[in-house]
Each structure stands twice: as structure tokens, then as C-alpha cells.
């Protein structure tokens, strides 16, 4: 089924079209959500929210962009919204419990003790993830699609509607910006 036919079917409310959308894009959406929220269960919840949003808003899709780009933006927005809501809940919970030190400890998730290498890997992943979140949306999008989805420059260019040289340039600038953010972070936190 072509993308145009899929969109038409979705706009007409065909169950087959929605099932095809889910089977085609569920892994793509989950990977994007997971790369932002960092927890399997949360990524699954946000993925469901993305499909709900897609179903309810397919009529607003104007078909000037690729469907995958529109889906990516919704996944990105829903994931960031989830983080904002989670952060707000944690702050409210922290305000309620600051007078009781034992209840503060209860908001810290239990984690098993990890070997040093695994702990270092997890810390590095968190640092990189936070740095990526500071990038402008277009940089974040191409880095995530290139690294998480493993899209080649050619496939990525088609997906975002740019030429291959423009896509290569965008990825290069995104990596340079990420490098600056990470260098600043390490200089502030690890330089003696």
C-alpha cells in the first residue's frame, strides 16, 4: 500500500489502514519514545499516546510533509510532554515530603547495585541523552533517525524531504553542536 493510500484509508477511518499504520510504525515510534523517556514501560505508554494522537488528528495532516516526519514530530512532542508532566509530579511530591527525610528516600527508585563499568555506561548514556535533548528540533530529529533507526543518509534525506548533501550537512552540524554541548559539560564537571 502506498503512503497516499494509507493516509486516505486513515482519513476514511478504515481499520485495516490503522492496523497497517501500527504494524509499520510501532517500532519506529517506540524507539523514539524510549530514547527520550528512558524507561521501557513509560516508552510503551507514550507510544500508545502517540497512536491515539495520530488516530484523532489524521484529518489535520496536510500531506505536504512525509507521514513518517509527522509521526516523528508527534512522538517527540508526546515524549517531551511526558517528561514535563513527570518532572512536575516529582517536584510536587518532593515539596510534600521535604520535611520527612524517610519519605524523600522513598521517591528515589530502587536500583540494584551495578558493577562499576555498567554504572559508568549508564552515566555516560544519561549525559549524552541530556545533551541531545538540548539540541534544536531539526538536529535532534536527524541524529535520532540516523542513530536509532539506522537510516542511511539517502533514506534519511527521503524521509525528511531534503537532498542527500543537505542531510549530510545537517547531520554534521548536529554532531558539531552535540560535541560543543558535551565538551562544555565535561569541562564544567570533570576539569580539575
Secondary structure per residue as TSV (DSSP state, phi and psi in degrees):
chain	resnum	aa	ss	phi	psi
A	1	X	-	360.0	133.7
A	2	X	-	-75.4	162.9
A	3	X	H	-62.1	-39.7
A	4	X	H	-61.7	-43.7
A	5	X	H	-66.3	-38.5
A	6	X	H	-62.6	-46.4
A	7	X	H	-62.6	-43.2
A	8	X	H	-60.3	-45.3
A	9	X	H	-62.2	-39.9
A	10	X	H	-64.2	-43.3
A	11	X	H	-67.3	-25.8
A	12	X	T	-89.4	0.9
A	13	X	T	76.3	23.2
A	14	X	-	-73.0	127.9
A	15	X	H	-61.3	-40.8
A	16	X	H	-57.7	-41.5
A	17	X	H	-65.6	-41.8
A	18	X	H	-67.6	-40.9
A	19	X	H	-59.9	-40.2
A	20	X	H	-66.4	-40.2
A	21	X	H	-59.2	-47.0
A	22	X	H	-63.0	-48.0
A	23	X	H	-66.6	-32.2
A	24	X	H	-78.0	-39.4
A	25	X	H	-111.0	-2.9
A	26	X	H	-61.8	-43.6
A	27	X	H	-65.6	-43.6
A	28	X	H	-57.4	-49.7
A	29	X	H	-66.7	-44.0
A	30	X	H	-59.1	-43.4
A	31	X	H	-62.7	-40.7
A	32	X	H	-63.7	-49.0
A	33	X	H	-61.7	-44.6
A	34	X	H	-63.7	-38.3
A	35	X	H	-64.3	-19.4
A	36	X	H	-102.0	-45.2
A	37	X	H	-88.6	-20.8
A	38	X	-	67.4	9.9
A	39	X	-	-131.2	134.4
A	40	X	H	-56.0	-50.7
A	41	X	H	-64.3	-41.3
A	42	X	H	-65.4	-41.4
A	43	X	H	-62.7	-38.6
A	44	X	H	-64.1	-43.0
A	45	X	H	-63.2	-45.9
A	46	X	H	-65.5	-37.7
A	47	X	H	-58.5	-43.0
A	48	X	H	-62.4	-41.1
A	49	X	H	-62.6	-38.3
A	50	X	H	-62.2	-46.4
A	51	X	H	-64.2	-36.5
A	52	X	H	-63.3	-45.1
A	53	X	H	-62.6	-41.5
A	54	X	H	-61.2	-46.0
A	55	X	H	-61.6	-44.2
A	56	X	H	-75.4	-23.8
A	57	X	H	-115.7	12.2
A	58	X	G	-60.0	-30.3
A	59	X	G	-67.9	-22.1
A	60	X	G	-81.7	-13.2
A	61	X	-	-71.5	122.0
A	62	X	-	-93.8	0.4
A	63	X	S	65.3	14.3
A	64	X	S	-84.5	-27.0
A	65	X	S	-99.5	168.4
A	66	X	-	-72.9	149.5
A	67	X	H	-59.0	-42.0
A	68	X	H	-63.6	-34.0
A	69	X	H	-68.6	-42.0
A	70	X	H	-62.9	-43.9
A	71	X	H	-63.4	-42.7
A	72	X	H	-58.3	-45.8
A	73	X	H	-63.5	-40.4
A	74	X	H	-64.9	-43.2
A	75	X	H	-62.0	-42.8
A	76	X	H	-63.3	-47.4
A	77	X	H	-63.4	-43.8
A	78	X	H	-64.9	-39.3
A	79	X	H	-65.3	-44.6
A	80	X	H	-65.9	-37.6
A	81	X	H	-63.9	-40.8
A	82	X	H	-59.4	-44.5
A	83	X	H	-63.1	-41.6
A	84	X	H	-61.3	-45.9
A	85	X	H	-63.8	-42.3
A	86	X	H	-63.1	-42.3
A	87	X	H	-63.4	-42.5
A	88	X	H	-62.0	-43.8
A	89	X	H	-63.1	-41.8
A	90	X	H	-64.3	-41.1
A	91	X	H	-64.1	-43.1
A	92	X	H	-63.2	-42.6
A	93	X	H	-64.3	-40.4
A	94	X	H	-64.7	-40.8
A	95	X	H	-60.8	-40.2
A	96	X	H	-69.5	-25.3
A	97	X	H	-113.7	7.2
A	98	X	T	-65.0	-25.2
A	99	X	T	-76.9	-16.8
A	100	X	-	-118.1	103.0
A	101	X	H	-60.5	-33.0
A	102	X	H	-68.2	-33.8
A	103	X	H	-76.4	-25.7
A	104	X	H	-63.3	-43.4
A	105	X	H	-61.2	-28.0
A	106	X	H	-71.8	-18.6
A	107	X	T	-85.2	-10.2
A	108	X	S	-82.2	123.9
A	109	X	-	-64.8	140.6
A	110	X	-	-69.6	131.3
A	111	X	-	-134.1	138.1
A	112	X	-	-70.4	153.4
A	113	X	-	-68.6	127.0
A	114	X	-	-100.8	149.7
A	115	X	-	-61.5	155.4
A	116	X	H	-51.3	-46.3
A	117	X	H	-63.1	-41.5
A	118	X	H	-66.5	-37.7
A	119	X	H	-65.4	-42.5
A	120	X	H	-63.8	-43.1
A	121	X	H	-60.0	-43.8
A	122	X	H	-64.8	-41.4
A	123	X	H	-63.9	-43.7
A	124	X	H	-63.2	-41.5
A	125	X	H	-60.4	-44.0
A	126	X	H	-63.5	-42.1
A	127	X	H	-62.2	-46.5
A	128	X	H	-64.8	-43.4
A	129	X	H	-58.7	-46.4
A	130	X	H	-63.4	-37.4
A	131	X	H	-65.1	-43.2
A	132	X	H	-61.4	-37.2
A	133	X	H	-65.3	-20.2
A	134	X	T	-83.5	-11.0
A	135	X	S	-73.4	153.2
A	136	X	-	-60.2	154.6
A	137	X	H	-53.4	-44.1
A	138	X	H	-66.9	-35.0
A	139	X	H	-69.3	-44.2
A	140	X	H	-60.1	-43.1
A	141	X	H	-61.4	-49.6
A	142	X	H	-68.5	-35.9
A	143	X	H	-65.4	-43.5
A	144	X	H	-66.6	-43.5
A	145	X	H	-66.3	-37.6
A	146	X	H	-73.1	-45.3
A	147	X	H	-86.1	-41.8
A	148	X	T	-80.1	-49.1
A	149	X	S	-80.2	-17.0
A	150	X	-	68.7	27.6
A	151	X	-	-71.1	138.0
A	152	X	-	-70.3	166.0
A	153	X	H	-59.0	-38.8
A	154	X	H	-64.0	-49.1
A	155	X	H	-64.7	-39.9
A	156	X	H	-64.0	-42.7
A	157	X	H	-59.3	-43.4
A	158	X	H	-63.8	-42.4
A	159	X	H	-65.4	-37.7
A	160	X	H	-98.6	-2.9
A	161	X	T	76.5	33.1
A	162	X	-	-117.7	166.7
A	163	X	-	-75.4	163.6
A	164	X	H	-62.8	-46.8
A	165	X	H	-60.4	-38.3
A	166	X	H	-65.8	-37.9
A	167	X	H	-67.2	-44.3
A	168	X	H	-59.4	-42.6
A	169	X	H	-63.9	-41.8
A	170	X	H	-62.9	-44.2
A	171	X	H	-64.8	-41.5
A	172	X	H	-60.5	-47.8
A	173	X	H	-63.4	-37.8
A	174	X	H	-63.2	-43.9
A	175	X	H	-65.9	-38.1
A	176	X	H	-65.0	-42.6
A	177	X	H	-64.3	-41.7
A	178	X	H	-62.6	-41.1
A	179	X	H	-60.2	-42.5
A	180	X	H	-62.6	-45.8
A	181	X	H	-61.0	-46.6
A	182	X	H	-67.3	-39.5
A	183	X	H	-61.6	-45.3
A	184	X	H	-59.6	-44.1
A	185	X	H	-60.3	-49.0
A	186	X	H	-67.7	-34.6
A	187	X	H	-66.8	-39.0
A	188	X	H	-72.1	-35.3
A	189	X	H	-103.5	-19.8
A	190	X	H	-126.5	-4.9
A	191	X	-	-81.6	134.3
A	192	X	-	-101.0	360.0
